[in-house]
């Protein structure tokens, strides 16, 4: 890098050239090819083939820009540096704002353990209702389990009705993992949301959330997995969602709440050194 400097009392002007890596479009072509490659896995083979072409072209172009030597360009720059000055004689420190009455909601919330307990209790209620559906409608306890595993293991959707009614160890383990992880995540979400609706928490957790969740899945499942959509009984699915929401909401509500730290001044929470906080810290330090 070359540089010329002209100095004066008012300002300085710095000019010269700096050597930078050359701009290249090939990383974008490379990433676009990867996107098309994976899109073709759920659409058509031609999309994947096009993605492979973009992938290879982008990779070759990108490697040629960096191997055996990286391409560089010389950029000319000119910068005026103004001196920093102040007329103040002393440093002013930020003072903590006095405590004023204001509405901060929620004042209390549930601990993480409440969401975990609610998710586990709701998962049991949901599993009981799903197994009841399998016994009454499909005459098999394993049908809903194999159907849940098919959300990730799509080969099960190609099986016959008798095979879906049979026990498969891989499907059982996969369905158990999906059900457990999903229930814990939704339980944690309930624990965070229910304190925001103190008047009607069961309505939110047991009615409103299941309706929204069922409607969303019903709208997108044809795009995600059309074969799975043809086998889902939506009335029983909605009933299992209601069971999960009501049970999880009741369990979360029965847990002890903890106070939040909203009323602590932001300067203290952010660790900002101010005149008042430094004074409080000095008083708290042991002698």
C-alpha positions in Angstrom: 0.0 0.0 0.0 1.3 3.4 -1.0 0.3 6.6 0.9 0.8 10.3 0.7 0.0 12.6 3.7 -0.5 16.4 3.7 -0.4 17.7 7.3 -2.0 21.0 8.7 -3.4 22.3 11.9 -7.0 22.0 10.7 -7.1 18.7 9.0 -5.1 16.0 7.3 -5.6 14.5 3.9 -4.6 10.9 3.3 -4.5 9.5 -0.2 -3.0 6.5 -1.9 -3.8 3.0 -3.1 -4.7 -0.1 -1.2 -4.5 -3.7 -2.5 -7.7 -5.7 -2.0 -9.0 -9.1 -3.1 -10.7 -8.8 -6.4 -14.5 -9.0 -6.6 -15.9 -12.3 -7.8 -19.4 -13.5 -8.6 -18.6 -17.2 -8.4 -19.5 -17.8 -4.8 -23.0 -16.7 -5.6 -23.2 -19.1 -8.5 -21.8 -21.9 -6.3 -24.4 -21.3 -3.6 -27.2 -21.0 -6.2 -26.2 -24.4 -7.6 -26.3 -26.0 -4.1 -29.8 -24.5 -3.6 -31.1 -25.9 -6.9 -29.5 -29.3 -6.2 -31.4 -29.8 -2.9 -34.6 -28.2 -4.4 -34.5 -30.9 -7.0 -34.6 -33.6 -4.3 -38.3 -32.7 -3.6 -39.3 -31.4 -7.0 -37.8 -33.0 -10.1 -34.5 -34.5 -11.4 -34.0 -31.7 -14.0 -33.7 -29.1 -11.2 -31.0 -31.1 -9.5 -29.1 -31.5 -12.8 -29.3 -27.8 -13.4 -28.0 -27.3 -9.9 -25.1 -29.6 -10.5 -24.1 -27.5 -13.6 -24.2 -24.3 -11.6 -22.3 -25.9 -8.8 -19.5 -27.1 -11.0 -19.2 -23.9 -13.0 -19.2 -21.8 -9.7 -16.6 -24.1 -8.1 -14.2 -23.9 -11.1 -14.6 -20.1 -11.5 -14.1 -19.6 -7.7 -11.0 -21.8 -7.6 -9.4 -20.0 -10.6 -9.8 -16.7 -8.7 -7.8 -18.0 -5.7 -5.5 -20.7 -7.1 -2.6 -20.8 -7.6 -2.5 -17.0 -6.6 -5.4 -14.9 -5.3 -6.5 -12.1 -7.7 -6.1 -8.6 -6.3 -7.0 -5.1 -7.4 -5.5 -1.7 -6.5 -8.1 0.7 -5.1 -7.4 4.4 -5.0 -8.7 6.2 -1.9 -8.7 9.7 -0.5 -9.7 10.4 3.1 -9.8 13.7 5.0 -9.2 13.2 8.7 -10.7 16.0 10.9 -9.3 16.5 14.4 -11.6 15.8 17.3 -11.9 18.7 19.7 -14.3 19.7 22.5 -14.9 22.9 24.6 -16.0 21.0 27.6 -13.8 21.2 30.7 -14.9 17.9 32.3 -16.5 14.6 31.4 -20.2 14.3 32.1 -21.4 10.9 33.4 -24.7 9.3 32.6 -27.0 9.3 35.6 -29.5 6.5 36.3 -33.1 7.6 35.7 -35.2 7.6 38.9 -37.7 4.8 39.4 -41.1 5.9 38.0 -44.4 3.9 38.1 -45.1 2.3 34.8 -46.8 -0.8 33.5 -44.3 -3.6 32.9 -46.0 -6.9 31.9 -45.6 -9.6 32.8 -44.2 -9.0 36.2 -43.8 -12.7 36.8 -43.0 -15.6 34.5 -42.7 -19.4 34.7 -39.3 -21.0 35.0 -38.0 -23.3 32.3 -38.9 -26.4 34.3 -42.5 -25.4 34.0 -42.4 -25.6 30.2 -40.6 -28.9 30.4 -43.2 -30.4 32.7 -46.1 -29.0 30.7 -44.6 -30.4 27.4 -44.1 -33.9 28.9 -47.6 -34.0 30.4 -49.1 -32.8 27.1 -47.1 -35.3 25.1 -48.6 -38.1 27.2 -52.2 -36.9 26.7 -51.5 -36.5 22.9 -50.0 -39.9 22.6 -52.9 -41.6 24.4 -55.4 -39.9 22.1 -53.3 -40.8 19.0 -53.0 -44.5 20.1 -56.8 -44.5 20.8 -57.4 -43.4 17.2 -55.1 -46.2 15.9 -57.0 -48.8 17.8 -60.5 -47.6 17.0 -60.2 -46.5 13.4 -57.2 -48.4 12.1 -57.4 -51.5 14.4 -53.7 -51.1 15.2 -51.7 -49.4 18.0 -48.7 -48.9 15.6 -50.5 -47.1 12.8 -50.2 -43.5 14.2 -46.6 -44.3 15.3 -45.6 -45.3 11.8 -47.5 -42.3 10.4 -45.6 -39.9 12.6 -42.3 -41.5 11.6 -43.2 -41.0 8.0 -42.9 -37.2 8.4 -39.1 -37.7 8.1 -38.9 -41.3 7.0 -41.0 -41.0 3.8 -40.4 -44.6 2.7 -43.1 -45.7 5.1 -45.7 -43.9 3.0 -45.1 -46.5 0.3 -45.9 -49.4 2.6 -49.2 -51.2 2.5 -52.0 -50.9 5.1 -51.0 -54.1 6.8 -47.4 -53.0 7.0 -48.3 -49.7 8.5 -50.3 -51.6 11.2 -47.2 -53.6 12.1 -44.4 -52.8 14.6 -41.2 -51.4 13.2 -38.4 -50.7 15.6 -36.9 -47.9 13.5 -40.3 -46.2 13.1 -40.9 -46.5 16.9 -37.6 -44.9 17.9 -37.9 -42.1 15.2 -41.5 -41.3 16.1 -40.7 -41.2 19.9 -37.8 -38.8 19.2 -40.0 -36.5 17.0 -42.8 -36.5 19.5 -40.6 -35.9 22.5 -38.6 -33.0 21.0 -41.7 -31.3 19.5 -43.6 -31.6 22.8 -40.7 -30.1 24.8 -40.3 -27.2 22.4 -44.0 -26.4 22.4 -44.1 -26.7 26.2 -41.3 -24.2 26.6 -43.3 -21.9 24.2 -46.4 -22.2 26.4 -44.3 -21.4 29.5 -43.2 -18.2 27.9 -46.5 -17.1 26.4 -49.1 -17.9 29.1 -47.9 -15.1 31.5 -48.7 -12.6 28.8 -52.4 -13.7 28.8 -53.3 -13.8 32.5 -57.1 -13.7 32.0 -57.7 -16.6 29.7 -54.5 -18.8 29.6 -56.4 -22.1 29.0 -58.2 -20.5 26.0 -54.9 -19.6 24.5 -53.1 -22.8 25.1 -56.0 -25.3 24.7 -58.1 -23.7 22.0 -56.5 -20.9 20.1 -53.0 -22.3 19.6 -54.2 -25.8 18.5 -56.6 -24.2 16.0 -53.9 -22.0 14.5 -51.3 -24.9 14.5 -53.8 -27.4 12.9 -54.8 -24.9 10.2 -51.2 -24.1 9.4 -50.3 -27.8 8.9 -53.5 -28.4 6.9 -52.5 -25.6 4.5 -48.9 -26.6 3.9 -48.8 -30.4 4.3 -49.9 -31.0 0.7 -46.7 -29.2 -0.4 -44.4 -30.8 2.1 -45.7 -34.4 1.9 -48.7 -35.2 -0.3 -48.8 -38.9 0.6 -48.9 -38.1 4.3 -51.7 -35.6 3.8 -53.8 -38.3 2.2 -53.6 -40.5 5.3 -54.0 -37.9 8.1 -57.4 -37.9 9.9 -57.7 -34.1 10.6 -60.5 -34.4 13.2 -58.5 -36.8 15.3 -55.4 -34.7 14.7 -57.1 -31.6 15.9 -58.5 -33.4 19.0 -55.0 -34.5 19.9 -53.7 -31.0 19.6 -56.5 -29.8 21.9 -55.6 -32.5 24.4 -52.0 -31.4 24.4 -52.8 -27.7 24.8 -55.2 -28.1 27.6 -53.1 -30.5 29.6 -49.8 -28.6 29.0 -51.6 -25.3 29.9 -53.0 -26.7 33.2 -49.6 -28.1 34.2 -47.7 -24.9 33.4 -50.3 -22.8 35.3 -49.9 -24.9 38.5 -46.1 -24.1 38.6 -44.7 -21.4 40.9 -43.9 -18.2 39.1 -40.7 -16.2 39.5 -40.3 -12.4 39.3 -38.6 -10.9 36.3 -35.9 -8.2 36.4 -37.7 -5.5 34.3 -37.6 -3.0 37.1 -33.8 -3.1 37.4 -32.5 0.0 35.5 -31.2 -0.8 32.1 -27.8 0.8 32.9 -27.3 -1.7 35.7 -28.4 -4.6 33.6 -26.1 -3.5 30.7 -23.1 -3.0 33.0 -22.7 0.6 32.2 -20.3 2.5 34.6 -22.2 5.6 35.8 -21.6 7.9 38.7 -24.3 6.4 40.8 -23.6 2.8 40.0 -19.9 3.2 40.7 -20.8 4.8 44.1 -23.1 1.8 44.9 -20.4 -0.6 43.9 -17.8 1.1 46.1 -20.2 0.8 49.1 -20.8 -2.9 48.4 -17.1 -3.8 48.1 -15.7 -5.4 51.3 -13.1 -3.5 53.2 
